[in-house]
Amino acid sequence: MTDATNPLLQPSVLPYGLPDYSAIRPEHYLPAFRAAFEEHLREIDRITMVRSMPTFENTIEALERAGELLDRVAHVFYTVSSADATEEIQEIDAELAPLMAAHQDAIILNSQLYWRVQQVHAQLDTRELDAEQRYLVERHHREMTHAGAALDDAAKARLTGLNQQLSTLSNVFERNLLADTNDLAVVFDSAAELDGLTAGELSSAARAAEERGLPGRFLVSLPLFTGHPYLAQLRDRSSRQRILEASQARGARDNEHDNRPVLSEIVGLRAERAALLGYDSHAAYVTADETAGDPLAVEQMLRELAAPAARNARAEQAALQSIVDETEAEPFTVEAHDWAYFTERVRTARFDIDTGALRPWFEAERVLQEGVFYAATQLYGVRFTERGDLAAYHPGARVFEVHNEDDSPLGLYVLDLYTRDSKRGGAWMNPIVSQSRLRGTPAVVVNNLNVPLPGDGEPTLLTLDEVTTLFHEFGHALHGLFATVTYPHFAGTNVFRDFVEFPSQVNEMWILWPEVLDNYAKHYETGEPLDPAIVDRLRATETFNQGHATSEYLAAAWLDQAWHRVGPSDGAVDVASFEATALADIGLDNPVVPTRYSSTYFAHVFSGGYSAGYYSYIWSEVLDADTVEWFRSNGGLTRENGDRFRQRLLGVGGSMDPLAAYRDFRGRDADISPLLKRRGLDA
């Protein structure tokens, strides 16, 4: 295959550099990666072979220019490997994992390159650099040092081996989880077993079964997290139990997809790598280069929140038990699979509201156009136009062109809404093209969700949780679209992990904002707006069930920290026993409130980018809750407020210290009080 016949080796001629997915075939990927690796290494060699002394231009800026082909190929491939991972793509991903790890180490551990970066860094105060350039020097120096560039050759060789092993194991974990999740999808023989689901949900389950070769039956696929949206609706207790037990069994069934030995090996290798780099644990290594600073700060926050959250969850559990005792002909002890269903019963009794009954007001297209896009237009002046002439990587993914208020082009937004067997679980945003003035590239970003596809002719009616997920992920997309930086190192959401969730969480505030809700929450058949009395009751429930929600999240965050405090000499451990000990240690070992993710399907930390960093959601939520208070105090949904947030936070990408950017926006550091109030932890 020649460069001329491989579309990945040539810049795309499509608008905004959108890859020409129609021309890209699986056999193009590995040759393109190999060519990109070789080109990148040649570019690095040209930097290190410069005979003159290191300067910002011949070292740091040259480093930013290098690797453009590799970035382009990687963005294209990893978008597909997460959203449409066919068997062929998975095989390529597995072969690529150690190659990519080795290549990254060949750059970041390069001694000659590190020396040049050190020289530029040592002379920072004598160089005339703007703020972004200065911060770029600081970050390159910090990241190379943190990655092990100062180690001796023997230690670097061991480090490179560890990184390749870890990359391979993370890929195995993800493939195991996808396979076991698909295998454990729950099959029901009759609609009676799914009593409580809507007609649209039943048609979706029937369609999923049909696609699996099970006509006349119903298939319920599993989301990434422990629970399931249907648990709040299903009247048949045994059906609820089957779904939850299937979810909790993933990756722990003594079969070919068992993730227990995989994650145990990952934990051990991460601990060994941390020790090699001079840290007591992987958690210490990770947090050293986050805003948290060290794992003790994370532990302090998690413990402070865990006790009141567990207390609130116990009170909620007692309320559930009471309603079971009062209403069931044969009362039983509430178990984990009962929680969501009876929580809705309690919510109805206390607030006269059934969130499941709201779905006709949350038709997906209206939520997108008149909710998500509308809020962005009101705040930031941006417009979205669907481009049916542009094809993404899958027929189900839609492409929208984004313009600023002055009609200047901003980028492309891709939405891939529906679940499929080849898509990994959860929801996420990633760049397909990263914005950079230096490279002359605009932003192309994609949101992926896993909403069940309804039957033919049926509308897509979202749950309130799915509406929240769409607004949340779109917040990441806005961050990716609005970040306007010179250097690709700072593009889009390339910020500290424990800051990255902040913009997406802030975007959730508009879901129930009166002007926004009134615009999109209309009955899909009649156009009737959502009753204002229901809206008032919905807002009144904002702290309802927060004991459970906070506890399940904190349990997962603590499991992540516990695994990554393991030392290299601690040896193999039983996964179930380890989890039980860790959860008991923080007081979150209530079996009726299981952790949001158990270890064997905790993709965030064993195959994603959140190892020792799942705490980031609650850490960022401190900033989020404080920002919501600022918007409420300053007029809410206004262009002035949106412009301030865009210019001072979203627009800077990773080009300045994130907490400094927050202070520039807010005028002070964040206050934790709004978070405690939101979560019902201030009593």
LODRENRO-693618 format. One record per residue (C-alpha): residue number from 1; residue in three letters; y, z, x. Coordinates in steps of 0.5 Angstrom, whole numbers, m for minus. Each point is the difference from the previous one (the first is absolute). Last residue first. Example, Ala and Ser with C-alpha at 12.3 -4.5 7.8 and 13.67 -1.06 7.14 Angstrom:
<sites>
SITE   num   residuo       v       w       u
SITE     2       SER      m2      14      27
SITE     1       ALA      m7       2      m2
</sites>
This chain:
<sites>
SITE   num   residuo       v       w       u
SITE   683       ALA      39     115     m54
SITE   682       ASP       2      m5       4
SITE   681       LEU      m7      m4       0
SITE   680       GLY       1      m4      m6
SITE   679       ARG      m1      m6       4
SITE   678       ARG       7      m3      m2
SITE   677       LYS       3       7       2
SITE   676       LEU      m3       1       6
SITE   675       LEU       2      m8       2
SITE   674       PRO       7       2      m2
SITE   673       SER       0       6       4
SITE   672       ILE      m2      m3       7
SITE   671       ASP       7      m2       2
SITE   670       ALA       1      m6       4
SITE   669       ASP       5       0       6
SITE   668       ARG       7      m2      m1
SITE   667       GLY       5      m5      m2
SITE   666       ARG      m5      m4      m4
SITE   665       PHE       0      m7       3
SITE   664       ASP       2       2       7
SITE   663       ARG      m5       6       0
SITE   662       TYR      m6      m5      m3
SITE   661       ALA       2      m5       6
SITE   660       ALA       0       6       5
SITE   659       LEU      m7       2      m3
SITE   658       PRO      m3      m7       1
SITE   657       ASP       3      m1       7
SITE   656       MET       2      m7       1
SITE   655       SER      m2      m7      m1
SITE   654       GLY      m6       2      m4
SITE   653       GLY       2      m4      m6
SITE   652       VAL       8       1       0
SITE   651       GLY       1      m4      m7
SITE   650       LEU      m4       5      m4
SITE   649       LEU       4       6       3
SITE   648       ARG       7      m1       1
SITE   647       GLN       1      m6      m3
SITE   646       ARG      m5       0      m6
SITE   645       PHE       2       7      m2
SITE   644       ARG       7      m1       0
SITE   643       ASP       0      m7      m4
SITE   642       GLY      m5       3      m5
SITE   641       ASN       5       6      m1
SITE   640       GLU       6      m5      m1
SITE   639       ARG      m4      m5      m4
SITE   638       THR      m1       6      m5
SITE   637       LEU      m7       3      m3
SITE   636       GLY       2       7       1
SITE   635       GLY       7       2      m1
SITE   634       ASN       1       5       6
SITE   633       SER      m4       6      m1
SITE   632       ARG      m6      m3      m3
SITE   631       PHE       0      m5       6
SITE   630       TRP       0       6       5
SITE   629       GLU      m5       4      m4
SITE   628       VAL      m5      m6       1
SITE   627       THR       2       1       7
SITE   626       ASP      m2       7       1
SITE   625       ALA      m7      m2      m4
SITE   624       ASP      m1      m6       5
SITE   623       LEU       2       4       6
SITE   622       VAL      m5       6      m1
SITE   621       GLU      m5      m6      m3
SITE   620       SER       0      m2       7
SITE   619       TRP      m4       6       3
SITE   618       ILE      m4       0      m7
SITE   617       TYR      m3      m7       2
SITE   616       SER       0       0       7
SITE   615       TYR      m5       6       0
SITE   614       TYR      m5      m6       0
SITE   613       GLY       2      m1       8
SITE   612       ALA      m6       3       4
SITE   611       SER      m3      m7      m1
SITE   610       TYR       5      m4      m4
SITE   609       GLY      m1      m7       2
SITE   608       GLY      m6      m2      m4
SITE   607       SER      m7       0       2
SITE   606       PHE      m2       7       0
SITE   605       VAL       7       4      m2
SITE   604       HIS       2      m4      m6
SITE   603       ALA      m7      m3      m1
SITE   602       PHE      m2       7      m2
SITE   601       TYR      m7      m2      m4
SITE   600       THR      m5       4       4
SITE   599       SER       5       6       1
SITE   598       SER       1       1      m7
SITE   597       TYR       7      m2      m3
SITE   596       ARG       4       3      m5
SITE   595       THR      m3       7       1
SITE   594       PRO      m4       2      m6
SITE   593       VAL       3       5      m5
SITE   592       VAL      m6       3      m4
SITE   591       PRO      m3       1       7
SITE   590       ASN       6       5       2
SITE   589       ASP       0       0       7
SITE   588       LEU       7       0       1
SITE   587       GLY       1       7       4
SITE   586       ILE       2      m3       6
SITE   585       ASP      m6       2       4
SITE   584       ALA      m4      m1      m6
SITE   583       LEU       2      m7       0
SITE   582       ALA      m2      m1       8
SITE   581       THR      m7       4      m1
SITE   580       ALA      m2      m4      m6
SITE   579       GLU       2      m7       4
SITE   578       PHE      m4       2       6
SITE   577       SER      m6       2      m4
SITE   576       ALA       0      m7      m3
SITE   575       VAL       1      m4       6
SITE   574       ASP      m5       4       4
SITE   573       VAL       3       0       7
SITE   572       ALA      m1      m3       7
SITE   571       GLY       2       3       6
SITE   570       ASP       6       4       1
SITE   569       SER       1      m2       7
SITE   568       PRO       5      m5      m1
SITE   567       GLY       5       5      m4
SITE   566       VAL       0      m1      m8
SITE   565       ARG       7       1      m2
SITE   564       HIS       0      m7      m3
SITE   563       TRP      m5       2      m5
SITE   562       ALA       4       6      m3
SITE   561       GLN       6      m4       0
SITE   560       ASP      m3      m6      m5
SITE   559       LEU      m4       6      m4
SITE   558       TRP       7       3      m1
SITE   557       ALA       3      m6      m2
SITE   556       ALA      m5      m1      m5
SITE   555       ALA       0       7      m3
SITE   554       LEU       8      m1       0
SITE   553       TYR      m1      m6      m5
SITE   552       GLU      m5       3      m4
SITE   551       SER       4       7      m1
SITE   550       THR       6      m4      m1
SITE   549       ALA      m3      m4      m6
SITE   548       HIS      m3       6      m3
SITE   547       GLY       6       5       0
SITE   546       GLN       4      m6      m2
SITE   545       ASN      m4       0      m6
SITE   544       PHE       7       0      m4
SITE   543       THR       6       0       4
SITE   542       GLU       3      m7      m2
SITE   541       THR      m2       2      m7
SITE   540       ALA       7       1      m3
SITE   539       ARG       1      m8       2
SITE   538       LEU      m5      m2      m5
SITE   537       ARG       2       4      m5
SITE   536       ASP       7      m3       0
SITE   535       VAL      m3      m7       1
SITE   534       ILE      m4       2      m7
SITE   533       ALA       6       2      m3
SITE   532       PRO       4      m7       2
SITE   531       ASP      m6      m4      m3
SITE   530       LEU      m2      m5       5
SITE   529       PRO       3      m7      m2
SITE   528       GLU      m3      m4      m6
SITE   527       GLY      m1      m7       3
SITE   526       THR      m6      m1      m5
SITE   525       GLU      m6      m2       4
SITE   524       TYR       1       2       7
SITE   523       HIS       4       6      m3
SITE   522       LYS       6       1       5
SITE   521       ALA       1       5       6
SITE   520       TYR       4      m5       4
SITE   519       ASN       7       0      m1
SITE   518       ASP       0       7      m3
SITE   517       LEU      m4       3       6
SITE   516       VAL       6      m3       5
SITE   515       GLU       6       2      m4
SITE   514       PRO      m3       7      m1
SITE   513       TRP      m3       2       7
SITE   512       LEU      m8       1      m2
SITE   511       ILE      m2      m5       5
SITE   510       TRP       6       0       5
SITE   509       MET      m2       6       4
SITE   508       GLU      m6      m3       2
SITE   507       ASN       4      m4       5
SITE   506       VAL       2       6       4
SITE   505       GLN      m8       1       2
SITE   504       SER       0      m7       3
SITE   503       PRO       6       1       4
SITE   502       PHE      m3       7       3
SITE   501       GLU      m7      m2       1
SITE   500       VAL       2      m3       7
SITE   499       PHE       2       7       3
SITE   498       ASP      m6       3       2
SITE   497       ARG      m3      m6       3
SITE   496       PHE       7      m1       4
SITE   495       VAL       3      m7      m1
SITE   494       ASN      m2      m7       0
SITE   493       THR       1      m1      m7
SITE   492       GLY       4      m6       0
SITE   491       ALA       1      m3       7
SITE   490       PHE       1       5       6
SITE   489       HIS      m4      m3       5
SITE   488       PRO       2      m7      m2
SITE   487       TYR       7       1       3
SITE   486       THR       6      m2      m3
SITE   485       VAL       0       4      m6
SITE   484       THR       1      m1      m8
SITE   483       ALA      m4       5      m4
SITE   482       PHE       1      m3      m7
SITE   481       LEU      m7      m3      m1
SITE   480       GLY      m5       5       3
SITE   479       HIS       4       6      m3
SITE   478       LEU       0      m4      m7
SITE   477       ALA      m7      m1       1
SITE   476       HIS      m2       7       1
SITE   475       GLY       4       2      m6
SITE   474       PHE      m4      m5      m4
SITE   473       GLU      m6       4       2
SITE   472       HIS       3       6      m4
SITE   471       PHE       2      m4      m6
SITE   470       LEU      m7      m3      m1
SITE   469       THR      m3       6       2
SITE   468       THR       4       4      m6
SITE   467       VAL      m2      m6      m5
SITE   466       GLU      m7       1       2
SITE   465       ASP       0       8      m1
SITE   464       LEU       4      m2      m7
SITE   463       THR      m6      m4      m2
SITE   462       LEU       1      m7       0
SITE   461       LEU      m1      m5      m5
SITE   460       THR      m2      m7       2
SITE   459       PRO      m1      m4      m6
SITE   458       GLU      m6      m4      m3
SITE   457       GLY      m1      m7       0
SITE   456       ASP      m6       0       4
SITE   455       GLY      m3       7       2
SITE   454       PRO       5       5       4
SITE   453       LEU       0       0       7
SITE   452       PRO       0       7       3
SITE   451       VAL       6       2       4
SITE   450       ASN      m2       1       7
SITE   449       LEU       7      m1       3
SITE   448       ASN       3      m4       6
SITE   447       ASN       7      m1       2
SITE   446       VAL       2      m5       5
SITE   445       VAL       6      m1       5
SITE   444       VAL       3      m7       2
SITE   443       ALA       6       2       5
SITE   442       PRO       5      m5       3
SITE   441       THR      m2      m2       7
SITE   440       GLY       6      m3       5
SITE   439       ARG      m4       3       6
SITE   438       LEU       5       5       3
SITE   437       ARG       3       1      m7
SITE   436       SER      m7       3      m2
SITE   435       GLN      m3       0      m7
SITE   434       SER      m8       1       0
SITE   433       VAL      m4      m5      m3
SITE   432       ILE      m6       2      m5
SITE   431       PRO       2       7       0
SITE   430       ASN      m4       5      m3
SITE   429       MET       0       4      m7
SITE   428       TRP      m5       5      m2
SITE   427       ALA      m5       2      m6
SITE   426       GLY      m6       3       0
SITE   425       GLY      m7      m3       1
SITE   424       ARG      m2      m6       4
SITE   423       LYS       0      m7      m3
SITE   422       SER      m6      m4       0
SITE   421       ASP      m3       3      m6
SITE   420       ARG       6      m2      m4
SITE   419       THR       6       4      m3
SITE   418       TYR       6      m3      m2
SITE   417       LEU       8       0       1
SITE   416       ASP       1      m4       6
SITE   415       LEU       7      m1       1
SITE   414       VAL       4      m4       5
SITE   413       TYR       7       1       2
SITE   412       LEU       4      m5       4
SITE   411       GLY       6       1       4
SITE   410       LEU       8       1       0
SITE   409       PRO       3      m7      m2
SITE   408       SER       8       1      m1
SITE   407       ASP       2      m1      m8
SITE   406       ASP       6       5       1
SITE   405       GLU      m5       5      m4
SITE   404       ASN      m5       0       5
SITE   403       HIS      m6      m5      m1
SITE   402       VAL      m8       1       0
SITE   401       GLU      m5      m5      m1
SITE   400       PHE      m6       2      m4
SITE   399       VAL      m7      m2       1
SITE   398       ARG      m6       2      m4
SITE   397       ALA      m7       2       3
SITE   396       GLY      m6      m1      m5
SITE   395       PRO      m1      m7       3
SITE   394       HIS      m2       4       7
SITE   393       TYR       4      m1       6
SITE   392       ALA       7      m2      m3
SITE   391       ALA       2      m7      m2
SITE   390       LEU       7      m2      m1
SITE   389       ASP       2      m5      m6
SITE   388       GLY      m1       5      m5
SITE   387       ARG       6       4       3
SITE   386       GLU       2       5      m4
SITE   385       THR       8       2       0
SITE   384       PHE       2       7       2
SITE   383       ARG       7       2       1
SITE   382       VAL       4       6       4
SITE   381       GLY       6       3      m2
SITE   380       TYR      m2       7       3
SITE   379       LEU       0       5      m5
SITE   378       GLN       0      m4      m6
SITE   377       THR      m5      m5       3
SITE   376       ALA      m5       4       2
SITE   375       ALA       0       4      m6
SITE   374       TYR      m1      m7      m4
SITE   373       PHE      m6      m2       5
SITE   372       VAL      m4       6      m1
SITE   371       GLY       2       1      m8
SITE   370       GLU       1      m6      m3
SITE   369       GLN      m4      m5       4
SITE   368       LEU      m5       4       2
SITE   367       VAL      m1       5      m5
SITE   366       ARG       1      m6      m5
SITE   365       GLU      m6      m4       4
SITE   364       ALA      m4       6       0
SITE   363       GLU       0       3      m8
SITE   362       PHE       2       7       0
SITE   361       TRP       2       1      m7
SITE   360       PRO      m7      m1      m2
SITE   359       ARG      m3       5       5
SITE   358       LEU       4       6      m3
SITE   357       ALA      m6       2      m4
SITE   356       GLY      m3       2       6
SITE   355       THR       6       5       2
SITE   354       ASP      m2       4      m7
SITE   353       ILE       6       4      m2
SITE   352       ASP       1       6      m4
SITE   351       PHE       3       4       5
SITE   350       ARG      m4       6       0
SITE   349       ALA      m6      m2      m4
SITE   348       THR       0      m7       3
SITE   347       ARG       0       2       7
SITE   346       VAL      m5       5      m1
SITE   345       ARG      m5      m6      m3
SITE   344       GLU       2      m4       6
SITE   343       THR      m2       6       5
SITE   342       PHE      m6       0      m4
SITE   341       TYR      m2      m7       2
SITE   340       ALA       3       0       7
SITE   339       TRP      m4       7       2
SITE   338       ASP      m7      m2      m3
SITE   337       HIS      m3      m3       6
SITE   336       ALA       2       6       4
SITE   335       GLU      m4       5      m4
SITE   334       VAL       3       4      m6
SITE   333       THR      m6       5      m2
SITE   332       PHE      m3      m2      m7
SITE   331       PRO       2       1      m7
SITE   330       GLU      m5      m3      m5
SITE   329       ALA       4      m2      m6
SITE   328       GLU       6      m1       4
SITE   327       THR       7       2      m2
SITE   326       GLU       2       7       2
SITE   325       ASP      m5       1       6
SITE   324       VAL       2      m7       3
SITE   323       ILE       7       2      m2
SITE   322       SER       0       6       4
SITE   321       GLN      m4      m3       6
SITE   320       LEU       6      m5       1
SITE   319       ALA       5       6      m1
SITE   318       ALA      m4       4       6
SITE   317       GLN       0      m6       4
SITE   316       GLU       7      m1       0
SITE   315       ALA       1       7       2
SITE   314       ARG      m5      m1       6
SITE   313       ALA       4      m6       2
SITE   312       ASN       7       4       0
SITE   311       ARG      m3       5       5
SITE   310       ALA      m3      m6       4
SITE   309       ALA       7      m3       0
SITE   308       PRO       3       7       2
SITE   307       ALA      m5       1       6
SITE   306       ALA       0      m7       2
SITE   305       LEU       8      m1       1
SITE   304       GLU       1       5       6
SITE   303       ARG      m7      m2       3
SITE   302       LEU       2      m8       0
SITE   301       MET       7       2       3
SITE   300       GLN      m2       4       5
SITE   299       GLU      m6      m4       2
SITE   298       VAL       4      m6       1
SITE   297       ALA       5       4       5
SITE   296       LEU      m6       2       3
SITE   295       PRO      m2      m7       1
SITE   294       ASP       6      m2       5
SITE   293       GLY       6      m4       0
SITE   292       ALA       1      m1      m8
SITE   291       THR       4      m6       1
SITE   290       GLU      m6      m4       3
SITE   289       ASP      m1      m1       8
SITE   288       ALA      m3       7       1
SITE   287       THR      m4       0      m7
SITE   286       VAL      m5      m5       3
SITE   285       TYR      m2       3       6
SITE   284       ALA       0       7      m3
SITE   283       ALA      m5      m2      m6
SITE   282       HIS      m4      m4       5
SITE   281       SER      m1       7       4
SITE   280       ASP       2       4       6
SITE   279       TYR       4      m5       3
SITE   278       GLY       0      m3       7
SITE   277       LEU      m1      m7      m1
SITE   276       LEU      m8       0       2
SITE   275       ALA       0       6      m5
SITE   274       ALA       3      m4      m6
SITE   273       ARG      m5      m5       2
SITE   272       GLU      m6       4       0
SITE   271       ALA       2       3      m7
SITE   270       ARG       1      m7      m3
SITE   269       LEU      m7      m1       3
SITE   268       GLY      m3       6      m4
SITE   267       VAL       3      m2      m6
SITE   266       ILE      m2      m7       0
SITE   265       GLU      m7       2       1
SITE   264       SER       0       5      m6
SITE   263       LEU       3      m5      m4
SITE   262       VAL      m5      m5       1
SITE   261       PRO      m6       5       0
SITE   260       ARG       3       2      m7
SITE   259       ASN       1      m7      m3
SITE   258       ASP      m6      m2      m3
SITE   257       HIS       0      m8      m1
SITE   256       GLU      m7      m1       2
SITE   255       ASN      m3       6      m5
SITE   254       ASP       0       7       1
SITE   253       ARG       4       1      m6
SITE   252       ALA       7       2       3
SITE   251       GLY       5      m6       0
SITE   250       ARG       2       1      m7
SITE   249       ALA      m4       5      m4
SITE   248       GLN       7       3      m3
SITE   247       SER       1      m6      m4
SITE   246       ALA      m7       0      m3
SITE   245       GLU       1       7      m2
SITE   244       LEU       6      m1      m3
SITE   243       ILE      m2      m6      m4
SITE   242       ARG      m6       3      m2
SITE   241       GLN       3       6      m2
SITE   240       ARG       5      m3      m5
SITE   239       SER      m6      m4      m3
SITE   238       SER      m3       6      m1
SITE   237       ARG       6       3      m3
SITE   236       ASP       0      m5      m5
SITE   235       ARG       8       0      m3
SITE   234       LEU       2      m5       6
SITE   233       GLN       8       0       0
SITE   232       ALA       2       5       6
SITE   231       LEU      m6      m2       4
SITE   230       TYR       2      m7      m1
SITE   229       PRO       5       0       5
SITE   228       HIS      m5       2       6
SITE   227       GLY       0       6       4
SITE   226       THR      m2       0       8
SITE   225       PHE       5      m5       3
SITE   224       LEU      m2      m7       1
SITE   223       PRO      m1      m3      m7
SITE   222       LEU      m7      m1      m2
SITE   221       SER      m2      m6      m5
SITE   220       VAL      m3       1      m7
SITE   219       LEU      m5      m5      m2
SITE   218       PHE      m1      m1      m7
SITE   217       ARG      m7      m4      m3
SITE   216       GLY      m1      m6      m4
SITE   215       PRO       0      m5       6
SITE   214       LEU      m2       4       7
SITE   213       GLY       1      m6       5
SITE   212       ARG       5       4       4
SITE   211       GLU       5      m4      m3
SITE   210       GLU      m2       1      m7
SITE   209       ALA       0       8       2
SITE   208       ALA       8      m1       2
SITE   207       ARG       1      m4      m7
SITE   206       ALA      m3       6      m4
SITE   205       ALA       4       5       4
SITE   204       SER       6      m4      m1
SITE   203       SER      m1      m1      m8
SITE   202       LEU      m1       7       0
SITE   201       GLU       6       2       3
SITE   200       GLY       4      m5      m5
SITE   199       ALA      m4       3      m6
SITE   198       THR       3       7       2
SITE   197       LEU      m5       5       3
SITE   196       GLY      m2       6      m4
SITE   195       ASP      m7      m1      m1
SITE   194       LEU      m3      m3       7
SITE   193       GLU      m7       2      m2
SITE   192       ALA       1      m3      m7
SITE   191       ALA       2      m7       4
SITE   190       SER      m8       0       2
SITE   189       ASP      m4      m1       6
SITE   188       PHE       5       3       5
SITE   187       VAL       0      m2       7
SITE   186       VAL       3       4       5
SITE   185       ALA       3      m3       7
SITE   184       LEU      m4       3       5
SITE   183       ASP      m2      m6       4
SITE   182       ASN       8      m2       0
SITE   181       THR       2       6       3
SITE   180       ASP      m6       0       5
SITE   179       ALA       2      m7       2
SITE   178       LEU       7       2       1
SITE   177       LEU      m1       7       3
SITE   176       ASN      m5      m3       5
SITE   175       ARG       5      m6       2
SITE   174       GLU       6       5       1
SITE   173       PHE      m5       5       4
SITE   172       VAL      m2      m6       5
SITE   171       ASN       7      m2       1
SITE   170       SER       2       7       2
SITE   169       LEU      m6       0       5
SITE   168       THR       1      m6       3
SITE   167       SER       8       2       1
SITE   166       LEU      m3       7       3
SITE   165       GLN      m5      m3       5
SITE   164       GLN       6      m5       2
SITE   163       ASN       5       6       1
SITE   162       LEU      m5       4       4
SITE   161       GLY      m2      m6       5
SITE   160       THR       7      m1       1
SITE   159       LEU       1       8       1
SITE   158       ARG      m6       0       5
SITE   157       ALA       4      m6       4
SITE   156       LYS       6       4       0
SITE   155       ALA      m3       6       3
SITE   154       ALA      m3      m4       5
SITE   153       ASP       7      m4       2
SITE   152       ASP       4       7       0
SITE   151       LEU       4       2      m6
SITE   150       ALA       8      m2      m1
SITE   149       ALA      m1      m5      m6
SITE   148       GLY      m4       5      m4
SITE   147       ALA       2      m2      m7
SITE   146       HIS       5       5       0
SITE   145       THR       4      m2       6
SITE   144       MET       0      m7      m3
SITE   143       GLU       2       2      m6
SITE   142       ARG       6       4       3
SITE   141       HIS       2      m5       4
SITE   140       HIS       0      m6      m5
SITE   139       ARG       4       5      m5
SITE   138       GLU       5       2       5
SITE   137       VAL       2      m7       2
SITE   136       LEU       0      m2      m7
SITE   135       TYR       5       6      m2
SITE   134       ARG       4      m3       5
SITE   133       GLN       0      m7      m2
SITE   132       GLU       1       2      m8
SITE   131       ALA       6       5       2
SITE   130       ASP       3      m6       5
SITE   129       LEU      m1       0       7
SITE   128       GLU       5       0       6
SITE   127       ARG      m4       3       5
SITE   126       THR       1       6       5
SITE   125       ASP      m3       5      m5
SITE   124       LEU      m6      m3      m1
SITE   123       GLN      m2      m1       7
SITE   122       ALA      m6       4       0
SITE   121       HIS      m2      m4      m6
SITE   120       VAL       0      m7       3
SITE   119       GLN      m4       3       6
SITE   118       GLN      m5       3      m4
SITE   117       VAL      m1      m7      m4
SITE   116       ARG      m1      m3       7
SITE   115       TRP      m5       5       2
SITE   114       TYR      m3      m1      m7
SITE   113       LEU      m1      m7       1
SITE   112       GLN      m3       0       7
SITE   111       SER      m5       6      m2
SITE   110       ASN      m2      m4      m7
SITE   109       LEU      m3       5      m4
SITE   108       ILE       4      m3      m6
SITE   107       ILE      m2      m7       1
SITE   106       ALA      m7       0       2
SITE   105       ASP      m1       6      m5
SITE   104       GLN       2      m5      m6
SITE   103       HIS      m5      m5       3
SITE   102       ALA      m6       5       0
SITE   101       ALA       2       2      m7
SITE   100       MET       0      m7      m3
SITE    99       LEU      m6      m2       3
SITE    98       PRO      m4       7      m2
SITE    97       ALA       2      m2      m7
SITE    96       LEU      m1      m8       0
SITE    95       GLU      m7       0      m1
SITE    94       ALA       0       5      m6
SITE    93       ASP       6      m4      m3
SITE    92       ILE      m4      m7       1
SITE    91       GLU      m6       3      m4
SITE    90       GLN       4       3      m5
SITE    89       ILE       4      m7      m1
SITE    88       GLU      m7      m3      m1
SITE    87       GLU      m2       5      m5
SITE    86       THR       6      m1      m4
SITE    85       ALA       6       5       1
SITE    84       ASP       5      m2      m5
SITE    83       ALA       5       5       0
SITE    82       SER      m1       4       7
SITE    81       SER      m2      m6       4
SITE    80       VAL       5      m5      m3
SITE    79       THR       6       4       2
SITE    78       TYR      m3       2       7
SITE    77       PHE      m1      m8       1
SITE    76       VAL       7      m2      m1
SITE    75       HIS       3       6       3
SITE    74       ALA      m4      m1       6
SITE    73       VAL       1      m7       1
SITE    72       ARG       8       1       0
SITE    71       ASP       0       6       4
SITE    70       LEU      m5      m4       5
SITE    69       LEU       5      m6       1
SITE    68       GLU       6       5       0
SITE    67       GLY      m3       4       6
SITE    66       ALA       6       0       5
SITE    65       ARG       7      m1      m3
SITE    64       GLU       0       8       0
SITE    63       LEU      m2       1       7
SITE    62       ALA       5      m5       2
SITE    61       GLU       5       4      m3
SITE    60       ILE      m3       6       4
SITE    59       THR      m1      m3       6
SITE    58       ASN       5      m5       3
SITE    57       GLU       5       1      m5
SITE    56       PHE       0       8       0
SITE    55       THR       0      m1       8
SITE    54       PRO      m5       1       5
SITE    53       MET       1      m2       7
SITE    52       SER      m1      m7       2
SITE    51       ARG      m6      m3       2
SITE    50       VAL      m3      m1      m7
SITE    49       MET      m7       0       1
SITE    48       THR      m1       6      m6
SITE    47       ILE       4      m4      m5
SITE    46       ARG      m4      m7       1
SITE    45       ASP      m7       4       0
SITE    44       ILE       2       3      m7
SITE    43       GLU       1      m7      m2
SITE    42       ARG      m6      m3       3
SITE    41       LEU      m4       6      m4
SITE    40       HIS       3      m2      m6
SITE    39       GLU      m2      m7       0
SITE    38       GLU      m7       2       2
SITE    37       PHE      m1       5      m6
SITE    36       ALA       3      m5      m5
SITE    35       ALA      m5      m6       2
SITE    34       ARG      m5       5      m1
SITE    33       PHE       2       2      m6
SITE    32       ALA       1      m7      m3
SITE    31       PRO      m7      m1       2
SITE    30       LEU      m2       6      m4
SITE    29       TYR       4      m2      m6
SITE    28       HIS      m1      m8      m1
SITE    27       GLU      m8       1      m2
SITE    26       PRO       2       4      m6
SITE    25       ARG       4      m6      m3
SITE    24       ILE       8      m1       0
SITE    23       ALA       3      m6      m3
SITE    22       SER       1       3      m7
SITE    21       TYR       3       6       3
SITE    20       ASP       6      m3       2
SITE    19       PRO       3       6       3
SITE    18       LEU       7       2      m3
SITE    17       GLY       5      m2       6
SITE    16       TYR       6       1      m5
SITE    15       PRO      m2      m6      m4
SITE    14       LEU      m6      m4       3
SITE    13       VAL       0      m3       7
SITE    12       SER      m4       5       3
SITE    11       PRO       0       1       7
SITE    10       GLN      m6      m4       4
SITE     9       LEU      m6       4       3
SITE     8       LEU      m2       3      m7
SITE     7       PRO      m1      m8      m3
SITE     6       ASN      m6      m1       5
SITE     5       THR       0      m8       1
SITE     4       ALA       6      m1       5
SITE     3       ASP      m3       6       4
SITE     2       THR      m6      m3       1
SITE     1       MET      m7       2      m3
</sites>
